[in-house]
Amino acid sequence: MVNRELRRVQEKSRTTAQKQREAAAQRKKSGKPKKGEKKGIWQRSVQFLRDVRIEMKKVIWPSWDEVVNYTIVVLITVGVITTFVLAMDFGLSKLLQLIVS
């Protein structure tokens, strides 16, 4: 099961890398602005959104079961740490009251 997933991820990254190389080659063919010329705000915005799209394709999104499991782990961890801090706060405040009184 893990090997299949790993193969799929590797295959996806290979195809993504190939698409990126093709996109970069196409951008080079379209031509860069000459020295001293700057791209307009519209061109820069479009290029930014294209780059975001390319990067988002690289992301390996977790499955729904993984999201649920991670959420449960986080909530339990927050609960345990909160309880620990609360106990320490209560204990130290009582200790301080004993010292002061």
Stockholm file with secondary structure:
# STOCKHOLM 1.0

chainA/1-101         MVNRELRRVQEKSRTTAQKQREAAAQRKKSGKPKKGEKKGIWQRSVQFLRDVRIEMKKVIWPSWDEVVNYTIVVLITVGVITTFVLAMDFGLSKLLQLIVS
#=GR chainA/1-101 SS CHHHHHHHHHHHHHHHHHHHHHHHHHHHHHCCCCTTCCCCHHHHHHHHHHHHHHHHHHCCCCCHHHHHHHHHHHHHHHHHHHHHHHHHHHHHHHHHHHHHC
#=GC SS_cons         CHHHHHHHHHHHHHHHHHHHHHHHHHHHHHCCCCTTCCCCHHHHHHHHHHHHHHHHHHCCCCCHHHHHHHHHHHHHHHHHHHHHHHHHHHHHHHHHHHHHC
//
